C-alpha cells in the first residue's frame, strides 16, 4: 500500500465516487466489481504522476465505502477529508452490454455524497491546496453538494488556490438549461478549464474551436485545455493557443481517459510545466490509459509516461 505524503494535499478534488458493477459480457448474469467517479479517477491519475492529492467527499458506513477508502489509500490519495455518513449508502452503478452498446444504470439517489453539505468542508485543507478540482457532476448530484462546491471554490480562491473545472455534462442528472446556468457561474470562478468537445458544444452551442475557447476565456479561466480525444488537446491562454497532438495507440477502452488527462495535466502544472508542455504529457498519459479496461487500473504512472515521452 502506498503512503500519502505528510501535510495537506497539493491537489484536492471534490465530487462523488461510486462502486461499479460491469457486466462480464452481453447476456451474462455475472458483473465485475470496479470503481467509478470522475473526480476520483482524476485524483488517482494525479497521484500516479507524483502529486500529493486528496479527495473531498462522503461515503456510506458500508462495505462499498470501505472499498473506496482502501482504493484511495492504496493509491496514496489522502482520505482524511472523506466523511463517512452513517445514515446514507455509498452510490452504485451498473454497466450492461447489448446491441446498442453500453447502458448505465445508477443507484445514487440519497447517497452519502449527494448529502454532502457546506458545513462538511475541510476548510484548512482547502486553504492549503494549490489546486482544487471539481466537475459538472460535482455540481449536479444535489443541492447541498452544489452549495458545498461553490463554498469550496470561494474558500480556496480566497486563500490563493487555483480552481480546476471539468465540464463533464451528464443530462441524466439535470436538464441542459440548469446545467448551462450553474456551470456558467462556476466557470466565472475557474482558473483552469478542462472541457471535452461534446460537453462544451452542448453547453455553449458553439462548434468552432476558437469560438469555444474565446467564450471560455472571456468567462474567467486563464487556461483552457479543450480535450479532443485521440486528436489531442487544443490549449489556450489569453496570449497564446496551440493544438497539442495526441499520442497514437491501439485503444481498447477509453473509459476515464479524460479524467486521466485532467489529473496528469494538473499534476504537471503544479510541477512548473507551461500548459502546452503539460498537455503533451497528459495526452500521453490519457492515451496509455486506453490500452486496458476500466477507468483506474490502466492509468499509467509517471515513470511509464516519461519513458514513452523520451522514446
Rosetta blueprint (number, residue, H / E / L):
1 X L
2 X L
3 X L
4 X L
5 X L
6 X L
7 X L
8 X L
9 X L
10 X L
11 X E
12 X E
13 X E
14 X E
15 X L
16 X L
17 X L
18 X E
19 X E
20 X E
21 X E
22 X E
23 X E
24 X L
25 X L
26 X L
27 X L
28 X L
29 X L
30 X L
31 X E
32 X E
33 X E
34 X E
35 X E
36 X E
37 X L
38 X H
39 X H
40 X H
41 X H
42 X H
43 X H
44 X H
45 X H
46 X H
47 X H
48 X H
49 X L
50 X L
51 X L
52 X L
53 X E
54 X E
55 X E
56 X E
57 X E
58 X E
59 X E
60 X E
61 X L
62 X L
63 X H
64 X H
65 X H
66 X H
67 X H
68 X H
69 X H
70 X H
71 X H
72 X H
73 X H
74 X H
75 X L
76 X L
77 X E
78 X E
79 X L
80 X L
81 X L
82 X E
83 X E
84 X E
85 X E
86 X L
87 X L
88 X L
89 X L
90 X L
91 X L
92 X E
93 X E
94 X E
95 X E
96 X E
97 X E
98 X E
99 X L
100 X L
101 X E
102 X E
103 X E
104 X E
105 X E
106 X E
107 X E
108 X L
109 X L
110 X L
111 X L
112 X L
113 X H
114 X H
115 X H
116 X L
117 X L
118 X H
119 X H
120 X H
121 X L
122 X L
123 X H
124 X H
125 X H
126 X H
127 X H
128 X H
129 X L
130 X L
131 X E
132 X E
133 X E
134 X E
135 X E
136 X H
137 X H
138 X H
139 X H
140 X H
141 X L
142 X L
143 X H
144 X H
145 X H
146 X H
147 X H
148 X H
149 X H
150 X H
151 X H
152 X H
153 X H
154 X H
155 X H
156 X H
157 X H
158 X H
159 X L
160 X L
161 X L
162 X E
163 X E
164 X E
165 X E
166 X E
167 X L
168 X L
169 X L
170 X L
171 X L
172 X L
173 X L
174 X L
175 X L
176 X H
177 X H
178 X H
179 X H
180 X H
181 X H
182 X H
183 X H
184 X H
185 X H
186 X H
187 X H
188 X H
189 X L
190 X L
191 X L
192 X E
193 X E
194 X L
195 X L
196 X E
197 X H
198 X H
199 X H
200 X H
201 X H
202 X H
203 X H
204 X H
205 X L
206 X L
207 X L
208 X L
209 X H
210 X H
211 X H
212 X H
213 X H
214 X H
215 X H
216 X H
217 X H
218 X H
219 X H
220 X L
221 X L
222 X L
223 X E
224 X E
225 X E
226 X E
227 X E
228 X L
229 X H
230 X H
231 X H
232 X E
233 X E
234 X E
235 X E
236 X E
237 X E
238 X L
239 X L
240 X L
241 X E
242 X E
243 X E
244 X E
245 X E
246 X L
247 X L
248 X L
249 X L
250 X L
251 X L
252 X L
253 X L
254 X L
255 X L
256 X L
257 X H
258 X H
259 X H
260 X H
261 X H
262 X H
263 X H
264 X H
265 X H
266 X H
267 X H
268 X H
269 X H
270 X H
271 X H
272 X L
273 X L
274 X L
275 X H
276 X H
277 X H
278 X H
279 X H
280 X H
281 X H
282 X H
283 X H
284 X H
285 X H
286 X H
287 X H
288 X H
289 X H
290 X L
291 X L
292 X L
293 X L
294 X L
295 X L
296 X L
297 X L
298 X L
299 X L
300 X L
301 X L
302 X H
303 X H
304 X H
305 X H
306 X H
307 X H
308 X H
309 X H
310 X H
311 X L
